[in-house]
């Protein structure tokens, strides 16, 4: 048994907790609920507790329930879409645990998944999405993520051992590597966070820190993600020496509503699962002759075909046609999408929906094992921030919520043994000579420039020339942002800009190292898949950029 920890500072700027969770989406909430009976939990979230990518997940969570389906088929579909880079052990673990966890979400936490009958004990109604060989997507109409988030937040709010602190933006993780003295040179014991409401920096100290910060869609100009998805967890883990991997594989969702007032509204893949057809502006079936699965082909294939069609035709968008389906079914199955389109003057029962691709899901991230453990003691990562090997080079639709909850359950199993002993004293955040900035326009300009160059040069189709151009400009921006960070007082915009610039640079580095086309990474210079490069792109701050 290790010796008991020595007393630590109780200064006003330091807050102690048994378990620190960063993020309030499915992964963070489910983890907190699994450990809260034996550990105190503090959850920090950037905005409101319900603000997460989970809330916007429309399709559902994939799990095998149909007698016509099988675990092996789900594994095979995942591996096929992952283009040779999935870690099969993680895939099989997630697929095997999936059905039991879905049942637990419904029975223990009250998630109202759709049923095939009116009786609460009726079998789940199952949808189908791109890349799936069977119906296996458990859903709550077209608002699955919002329903899961609702149920878990209510459970968290009832638990006496869990507190959620809203409007706290993490600045950096606390790491032994940053201390001048001490016997340990690796390990994470919490974070510094900016309390936005009170405009102060606090230290949160814990033996166990769990990254559940979500993805990095806001690195790109056009994205389905909410404004919180700025890659903060990837950036802060990289800065303390954690491994990051497969960041060249950003998934672009093929169908985002194309309308000036749409604000990145996602048109779920489930519409194509129910018979929706992608068409050109001229009305031709876009995918019929381009993939055996037609409009239900994997997302990387569909997104590239749409991108190519837009370049060939000069059109601004393609069309998703639902008009041949039963009108009452459309409204009942997709009420939120129908309502949003109707509000914008698009009656999806009568006219096709204009759609375009946009950045959607970060398949890479902080490298973890199947239990969410990083290479840094005391630091776990779960959900979209993590790279567990579940998704490989391209994510199978509705496997994201599955991975998030399976990693959360695994992390809850091991966190008691994976913690570290925090140091006796944690210093207050030192602002030095930082002053309030009168040049906020610079932050706004850099925000726009990072996202524009990532979209233009590191998007659906890449090339060596485009990547080199992005690298050069990001190196300059990184230095400008670093100087701004140290000279002016912190704000949320500065912290998020710091994250997207670093994560964008890491994506460029990852893409530059992969000299082939595979899954979500397609380059004009190496258009073929090279069997000899069926390996993950992993590096750390020590051997990376």
Protein Blocks (a to p, Z undefined) as FASTA:
>chain_A
ZZddddddfbfkbccdfbdcedjbfklmmmmmmmmmmoccddddfbdfklcfklmmmkbc
cddfbfkbcfklmmmmmmmmnnopacfklmmmmmmmmmmmmmmmmmmnopacddfbfbfk
bccdddddehiabdcbdcehjlmmmmmmmmmmmmmmmpmkbccdehiacfbdcdfklpmb
djbfgdcebdddddfklopadddddfbdcdfebpaklmpmbdcbdfklnolmmmmmmmno
pacehklmccddfbdcddfklnopacdfklmmnopacddfkopafklmmofklmmbcfkl
mmmmmmmmmmmnopabdcddfklpcfklmmmmmmmlmmmmmmnopafklpccddddddfb
dfbdcdddfkopafbehiacehjlbcghlnmmaccehklmmmmmmmmmmmmmmmmmmpcc
ddfbdcdddekjaccdfklmmmmmmmmmmmmmmmmmmmmbccfklmmmmmmmmmmmmmmm
mmmmmmpccdfklmmmmmmmmmmmmmmmmmmmmgcdehjbccfklmbccfklmccddddf
klmZZ
